[in-house]
Amino acid sequence: FPVTISTSNGIITGYKITANRQDASGTVIVNVAAPASSSPVTGLVTGGQYTFTVKVINTTGDGAIGTSAMIYIKPVIGESYGGGLVYQTTNTLARIAATIPGGSTSGYWSNVNTFCNNLVLNGYSDWVLPSQGLLQAMIANRTLIGGFVAGEYWSSSPDPGGLPGYYLSVESPSGQVRTREGSQYIFGARASRTQTYL
């Protein structure tokens, strides 16, 4: 961040970086000794919004605050966040897969859909059966989020005839169709939720 540096009030001995969380739930302060002019800032919370400021420290005390900047700590795929494990992110939100074992089941489409919609897990109750596209993203990142075994998984997306029942195979996540009408199929399901962090 830009800082106005002046030696008129003393010799520069370092810098103070302050990260204030927007919801006032925490402040992180890092002191950087001169001649270093940068430093990593640890201890920030994923999904948090922080205002960063930098002060020059000289032999007479703290200088004026330099230009401030707003930073968002974006979750990364595979990270624990929002009651589960992140499997997809955008600039404003994270898609989260339920943790195993509590957030997965197997059965007929109607049963697993009800399970996901009624799931209360890790303090969240807005879990759903993921759409075809979200399930594809989840399966694509299965090595980072874990919990998938070989087999088929239900999605909430309708089949081409309009009936619920589109499913994806872990081995071939391009997707195939099984309707909930007529013959019943027992496939797995993994709940998903979305959390906005901006």
ZINORNOR-V876495 format. One record per pair of residues at least 6 apart in sequence whose ideal C-beta (glycine too) atoms are under 8 Angstrom apart, sorted by the first residue. I is the first residue (numbers start at 0). J is the second residue. Records with the same first field share a line. If there is no record, write none. Layout:
BEGIN
I=J, J
END
This chain:
BEGIN
0=51, 52, 53, 65, 66, 67, 68
1=65, 66
2=14, 53, 54, 55, 65, 66
3=55, 63, 65
4=11, 55
5=55, 62
6=57
8=57, 59, 62
9=57, 58, 59, 60
10=57, 58
11=33, 55, 56, 57
12=32, 33, 56, 57, 58
13=30, 31, 32, 33, 35, 56
14=30, 31, 33, 36, 38, 53, 54, 55, 56
15=28, 29, 30, 31, 53, 54, 56, 61
16=28, 29, 30, 31, 38, 40, 51, 52, 53
17=26, 27, 28, 51, 52, 53, 54
18=26, 27, 28, 29, 40, 43, 49, 50, 51, 70
19=26, 49, 50, 52
20=26, 44, 47, 48, 49
21=47, 48, 49, 50
22=47, 48
24=44, 47
25=44, 47
27=40, 41, 42, 43, 49
29=38, 39, 40
30=56
31=37, 38
40=51
43=49, 72
44=72
45=72, 73, 74, 75, 78, 80
46=72, 73, 74, 80, 81, 93, 194, 196
47=71, 72, 196
48=69, 70, 71, 72, 196, 197
49=69, 70, 71, 72
50=67, 68, 69, 70
51=67, 68, 69, 70
52=64, 65, 67
53=64, 65, 66
54=61, 62, 63, 64, 65
55=61, 62, 63, 65
56=62
71=196, 197
73=88, 90, 196
74=80, 81, 85, 88, 93, 196
75=85, 88
76=85, 86, 87, 88, 140, 143, 144
77=84, 85, 86, 140, 143, 144
78=84, 85
79=85
80=93, 95, 194
81=93, 95, 123, 192, 194
82=95, 97, 98, 120, 121, 122, 123, 192
83=95, 96, 97, 98, 102, 120, 121, 192
84=95, 96, 98, 143, 144, 145
85=93, 94, 95, 96, 144
86=94, 95, 96, 136, 137, 140, 143, 144, 191
87=93, 94, 133, 136, 137, 140
88=94
90=197
91=195, 196, 197
92=193, 194, 195, 196, 197
93=193, 194, 196
94=129, 133, 136, 137, 191, 192, 193
95=191, 192, 193, 194
96=102, 137, 144, 146, 189, 190, 191
97=103, 118, 120, 126, 189, 190, 191, 192
98=120, 121, 146
99=145, 146, 189
101=118, 120, 121
102=118, 120, 126, 189, 190
103=146, 187, 188, 189, 190
104=110, 111, 114, 115, 187, 188
105=111, 185, 186, 187, 188
106=114, 185, 186, 188
107=179, 183, 184, 185
108=153, 163, 164, 177, 179, 184, 186
109=163, 179
111=128, 153, 186, 187, 188
112=128, 153, 155, 163, 188
114=188, 190
115=126, 127, 128, 188, 190, 191
116=126, 127, 128
118=124, 126, 190
119=126
120=126, 190
123=192
125=192, 193
126=190, 191, 192
127=155, 190, 191, 192
128=153, 154, 155, 188, 190, 191
129=137, 154, 155, 189, 190, 191
130=154, 155, 156
131=154, 155, 156, 165, 167, 174
132=156
133=154, 191
134=152, 154, 167, 172, 189, 191
135=167, 172, 174
137=144, 189, 191
138=147, 152, 167, 169, 172
139=172
141=147, 169
146=189
147=169, 189
148=169, 187
149=169, 170
150=168, 169, 186, 187
151=166, 167, 168, 169, 175, 177, 184, 186, 187
152=166, 167, 168, 169, 186, 187, 188, 189
153=164, 165, 166, 186, 187, 188
154=165, 166, 167, 174
155=163
156=163, 165
157=163, 164, 165
158=164, 165, 176, 177, 178
159=176
160=178
162=178, 179, 180
163=178, 179
164=176, 177, 178, 179, 180
165=174, 176, 177
166=174, 175, 176, 177, 184, 186
167=173, 174, 175
168=174, 175
177=184, 186
END
